[in-house]
Amino acid sequence: MGCSNYLVAILNFITFLLSIPILGAGIWLKRHASTDCEHYLENPVIALAIFLLVVSLAGVIGACCRVNWLLWVYLLVMFILILLLTIFTIFAFVVTNKGAGEVISNKGYKDYKLGDYSNWLQKRVDNNKNWNRIKSCLIDGKVCQSLVDEKNTPANQFFAKNLSPIQSGCCKPPDSCKFQYVGPTTWTKTSTTDTTNPDCNTWSNVQTALCYDCQSCKAGVLQNLKGHWKKVAVINIVFLVFLIIVYSIGCCAFRSNRWDNSWKPYNGR
């Protein structure tokens, strides 16, 4: 077996081994998931694991046994995967290009506005079905719990806090509402409260409601998502380089197998 076949077989065998714990995690989630957020993750995890398992098996069998049609299918799937990852990486950079937090004077945190982000992202969180699922994840994840536990924090200490985008958008009212501070998650309206801002009317001191239905909460989620997508896009670039190398080795193995098969009749004479 040629060097390229060995390399394809080894790399895909490693991928095959990695897919097993991923599949196990998906099955565990399916059996033990207790929240909507966990249920939302189980099917993609299982699908990814099965995909990796099947593709890596095709690569191992195709390379080790020199089954050229299977190796051809493997290379086709790899090409489609490289194409899709390239499209997604470009798309991720484009849709996360817009949007940033608004710096507030003498405050350690920023405010976030939904209109600052790309239209595509805005439509995703403005969809009630999508948002109810995201909101469920936020509540289950207790993103505001640390602020709830610090109910006796003085105003000057709270205003100096470096809150995450989700905490800033979902756990307190927007600074523009001009509410009076009582506690990190307890605020009261004043005579200067902006009644034209829908978020100021949506805010609730009920600890299970807070600002989870505010536009600022959706913006905070998008700001958080923007940061994650940019990291994923960078990782995708590294992964793409790896896939292209493996794909190139696979092409060499495919050509080598065809060349060897074409000489078999002559070697038998």
Contacts in CASP RR format, 6 or more apart in sequence:
PFRMAT RR
TARGET T0000
AUTHOR 0000-0000-0000
METHOD contacts of the structure
MODEL  1
MGCSNYLVAILNFITFLLSIPILGAGIWLKRHASTDCEHYLENPVIALAI
FLLVVSLAGVIGACCRVNWLLWVYLLVMFILILLLTIFTIFAFVVTNKGA
GEVISNKGYKDYKLGDYSNWLQKRVDNNKNWNRIKSCLIDGKVCQSLVDE
KNTPANQFFAKNLSPIQSGCCKPPDSCKFQYVGPTTWTKTSTTDTTNPDC
NTWSNVQTALCYDCQSCKAGVLQNLKGHWKKVAVINIVFLVFLIIVYSIG
CCAFRSNRWDNSWKPYNGR
1 9 0 8 1.000
1 63 0 8 1.000
1 64 0 8 1.000
1 66 0 8 1.000
2 253 0 8 1.000
2 256 0 8 1.000
4 249 0 8 1.000
4 250 0 8 1.000
4 252 0 8 1.000
4 253 0 8 1.000
4 256 0 8 1.000
5 63 0 8 1.000
5 64 0 8 1.000
5 66 0 8 1.000
5 253 0 8 1.000
5 256 0 8 1.000
5 257 0 8 1.000
6 63 0 8 1.000
7 249 0 8 1.000
7 253 0 8 1.000
8 59 0 8 1.000
8 60 0 8 1.000
8 62 0 8 1.000
8 63 0 8 1.000
8 71 0 8 1.000
8 246 0 8 1.000
8 249 0 8 1.000
8 250 0 8 1.000
8 253 0 8 1.000
9 59 0 8 1.000
9 60 0 8 1.000
9 63 0 8 1.000
9 64 0 8 1.000
11 246 0 8 1.000
11 249 0 8 1.000
12 55 0 8 1.000
12 56 0 8 1.000
12 57 0 8 1.000
12 58 0 8 1.000
12 59 0 8 1.000
12 60 0 8 1.000
12 63 0 8 1.000
13 56 0 8 1.000
13 60 0 8 1.000
15 52 0 8 1.000
15 55 0 8 1.000
15 56 0 8 1.000
16 52 0 8 1.000
16 53 0 8 1.000
16 56 0 8 1.000
16 57 0 8 1.000
16 60 0 8 1.000
18 52 0 8 1.000
19 49 0 8 1.000
19 50 0 8 1.000
19 52 0 8 1.000
19 53 0 8 1.000
19 56 0 8 1.000
20 49 0 8 1.000
20 53 0 8 1.000
22 45 0 8 1.000
22 48 0 8 1.000
22 49 0 8 1.000
22 52 0 8 1.000
23 46 0 8 1.000
23 49 0 8 1.000
23 50 0 8 1.000
23 53 0 8 1.000
24 49 0 8 1.000
25 45 0 8 1.000
25 49 0 8 1.000
26 41 0 8 1.000
26 42 0 8 1.000
26 45 0 8 1.000
26 46 0 8 1.000
26 49 0 8 1.000
27 46 0 8 1.000
29 38 0 8 1.000
29 39 0 8 1.000
29 41 0 8 1.000
29 42 0 8 1.000
29 45 0 8 1.000
30 42 0 8 1.000
30 46 0 8 1.000
33 39 0 8 1.000
33 41 0 8 1.000
33 42 0 8 1.000
35 136 0 8 1.000
35 137 0 8 1.000
35 140 0 8 1.000
36 133 0 8 1.000
36 136 0 8 1.000
36 137 0 8 1.000
36 140 0 8 1.000
37 133 0 8 1.000
37 136 0 8 1.000
37 137 0 8 1.000
37 140 0 8 1.000
37 141 0 8 1.000
40 133 0 8 1.000
40 137 0 8 1.000
55 74 0 8 1.000
55 77 0 8 1.000
55 78 0 8 1.000
55 81 0 8 1.000
58 70 0 8 1.000
58 71 0 8 1.000
58 73 0 8 1.000
58 74 0 8 1.000
58 77 0 8 1.000
59 70 0 8 1.000
59 71 0 8 1.000
59 74 0 8 1.000
61 67 0 8 1.000
61 70 0 8 1.000
62 68 0 8 1.000
62 70 0 8 1.000
62 71 0 8 1.000
62 74 0 8 1.000
63 71 0 8 1.000
63 250 0 8 1.000
63 253 0 8 1.000
66 257 0 8 1.000
66 260 0 8 1.000
66 261 0 8 1.000
68 254 0 8 1.000
68 257 0 8 1.000
68 258 0 8 1.000
68 261 0 8 1.000
71 250 0 8 1.000
71 253 0 8 1.000
71 254 0 8 1.000
71 257 0 8 1.000
72 254 0 8 1.000
74 250 0 8 1.000
75 247 0 8 1.000
75 250 0 8 1.000
75 251 0 8 1.000
75 254 0 8 1.000
78 243 0 8 1.000
78 246 0 8 1.000
78 247 0 8 1.000
78 250 0 8 1.000
79 247 0 8 1.000
81 243 0 8 1.000
82 240 0 8 1.000
82 243 0 8 1.000
82 244 0 8 1.000
82 247 0 8 1.000
85 236 0 8 1.000
85 239 0 8 1.000
85 240 0 8 1.000
85 243 0 8 1.000
86 240 0 8 1.000
88 236 0 8 1.000
89 233 0 8 1.000
89 236 0 8 1.000
89 237 0 8 1.000
89 240 0 8 1.000
92 229 0 8 1.000
92 230 0 8 1.000
92 232 0 8 1.000
92 233 0 8 1.000
92 236 0 8 1.000
93 230 0 8 1.000
93 233 0 8 1.000
94 118 0 8 1.000
95 118 0 8 1.000
95 120 0 8 1.000
95 121 0 8 1.000
95 229 0 8 1.000
96 118 0 8 1.000
96 121 0 8 1.000
96 225 0 8 1.000
96 226 0 8 1.000
96 227 0 8 1.000
96 229 0 8 1.000
96 230 0 8 1.000
96 233 0 8 1.000
97 118 0 8 1.000
98 116 0 8 1.000
98 117 0 8 1.000
98 118 0 8 1.000
99 116 0 8 1.000
99 117 0 8 1.000
99 118 0 8 1.000
99 222 0 8 1.000
99 223 0 8 1.000
99 226 0 8 1.000
100 116 0 8 1.000
100 223 0 8 1.000
101 110 0 8 1.000
101 111 0 8 1.000
101 112 0 8 1.000
101 113 0 8 1.000
101 116 0 8 1.000
101 165 0 8 1.000
101 223 0 8 1.000
102 110 0 8 1.000
102 111 0 8 1.000
102 112 0 8 1.000
102 113 0 8 1.000
103 110 0 8 1.000
104 110 0 8 1.000
104 111 0 8 1.000
104 175 0 8 1.000
106 159 0 8 1.000
107 159 0 8 1.000
107 160 0 8 1.000
107 175 0 8 1.000
108 159 0 8 1.000
108 160 0 8 1.000
108 161 0 8 1.000
108 162 0 8 1.000
108 163 0 8 1.000
109 161 0 8 1.000
109 162 0 8 1.000
109 163 0 8 1.000
109 167 0 8 1.000
109 168 0 8 1.000
110 165 0 8 1.000
110 168 0 8 1.000
111 168 0 8 1.000
111 169 0 8 1.000
111 174 0 8 1.000
111 175 0 8 1.000
111 176 0 8 1.000
111 216 0 8 1.000
112 165 0 8 1.000
112 168 0 8 1.000
112 169 0 8 1.000
112 216 0 8 1.000
112 219 0 8 1.000
112 220 0 8 1.000
112 222 0 8 1.000
112 223 0 8 1.000
113 215 0 8 1.000
113 216 0 8 1.000
113 219 0 8 1.000
114 122 0 8 1.000
114 125 0 8 1.000
114 126 0 8 1.000
114 215 0 8 1.000
114 216 0 8 1.000
114 218 0 8 1.000
114 219 0 8 1.000
114 222 0 8 1.000
115 122 0 8 1.000
115 219 0 8 1.000
116 219 0 8 1.000
117 219 0 8 1.000
117 222 0 8 1.000
117 223 0 8 1.000
117 226 0 8 1.000
121 222 0 8 1.000
121 225 0 8 1.000
121 226 0 8 1.000
122 218 0 8 1.000
122 222 0 8 1.000
124 130 0 8 1.000
125 131 0 8 1.000
125 134 0 8 1.000
125 218 0 8 1.000
125 221 0 8 1.000
125 222 0 8 1.000
126 218 0 8 1.000
131 218 0 8 1.000
134 221 0 8 1.000
135 212 0 8 1.000
135 213 0 8 1.000
138 166 0 8 1.000
138 170 0 8 1.000
138 212 0 8 1.000
138 217 0 8 1.000
138 221 0 8 1.000
139 208 0 8 1.000
139 212 0 8 1.000
143 164 0 8 1.000
143 166 0 8 1.000
143 167 0 8 1.000
143 170 0 8 1.000
143 171 0 8 1.000
144 167 0 8 1.000
144 170 0 8 1.000
144 171 0 8 1.000
144 185 0 8 1.000
144 207 0 8 1.000
144 210 0 8 1.000
146 167 0 8 1.000
147 167 0 8 1.000
147 171 0 8 1.000
147 172 0 8 1.000
147 184 0 8 1.000
147 185 0 8 1.000
148 184 0 8 1.000
148 185 0 8 1.000
148 207 0 8 1.000
150 158 0 8 1.000
150 184 0 8 1.000
151 183 0 8 1.000
151 184 0 8 1.000
151 185 0 8 1.000
151 186 0 8 1.000
152 183 0 8 1.000
153 183 0 8 1.000
153 184 0 8 1.000
155 181 0 8 1.000
155 183 0 8 1.000
158 181 0 8 1.000
158 183 0 8 1.000
158 184 0 8 1.000
159 181 0 8 1.000
163 171 0 8 1.000
163 172 0 8 1.000
164 224 0 8 1.000
165 219 0 8 1.000
165 220 0 8 1.000
165 221 0 8 1.000
165 223 0 8 1.000
165 224 0 8 1.000
166 217 0 8 1.000
166 220 0 8 1.000
166 221 0 8 1.000
166 224 0 8 1.000
168 216 0 8 1.000
168 220 0 8 1.000
169 211 0 8 1.000
169 214 0 8 1.000
169 216 0 8 1.000
169 217 0 8 1.000
169 219 0 8 1.000
169 220 0 8 1.000
170 210 0 8 1.000
170 211 0 8 1.000
170 212 0 8 1.000
170 214 0 8 1.000
170 216 0 8 1.000
170 217 0 8 1.000
170 220 0 8 1.000
170 221 0 8 1.000
171 184 0 8 1.000
171 185 0 8 1.000
171 210 0 8 1.000
171 211 0 8 1.000
172 184 0 8 1.000
172 185 0 8 1.000
172 187 0 8 1.000
172 210 0 8 1.000
172 211 0 8 1.000
173 179 0 8 1.000
173 187 0 8 1.000
173 199 0 8 1.000
173 200 0 8 1.000
173 203 0 8 1.000
173 211 0 8 1.000
173 214 0 8 1.000
173 216 0 8 1.000
174 197 0 8 1.000
174 199 0 8 1.000
174 200 0 8 1.000
174 214 0 8 1.000
174 216 0 8 1.000
176 194 0 8 1.000
176 197 0 8 1.000
176 200 0 8 1.000
177 187 0 8 1.000
177 193 0 8 1.000
177 194 0 8 1.000
177 197 0 8 1.000
177 199 0 8 1.000
177 200 0 8 1.000
177 203 0 8 1.000
178 190 0 8 1.000
178 192 0 8 1.000
178 193 0 8 1.000
178 194 0 8 1.000
179 187 0 8 1.000
179 188 0 8 1.000
179 189 0 8 1.000
179 190 0 8 1.000
179 193 0 8 1.000
179 200 0 8 1.000
179 203 0 8 1.000
180 187 0 8 1.000
180 188 0 8 1.000
180 189 0 8 1.000
180 190 0 8 1.000
181 187 0 8 1.000
182 188 0 8 1.000
185 205 0 8 1.000
185 207 0 8 1.000
185 210 0 8 1.000
186 205 0 8 1.000
187 203 0 8 1.000
187 205 0 8 1.000
189 200 0 8 1.000
193 200 0 8 1.000
194 200 0 8 1.000
195 201 0 8 1.000
198 214 0 8 1.000
198 215 0 8 1.000
199 211 0 8 1.000
199 214 0 8 1.000
199 215 0 8 1.000
199 216 0 8 1.000
202 211 0 8 1.000
202 213 0 8 1.000
202 214 0 8 1.000
203 210 0 8 1.000
203 211 0 8 1.000
203 214 0 8 1.000
204 210 0 8 1.000
204 211 0 8 1.000
211 217 0 8 1.000
END
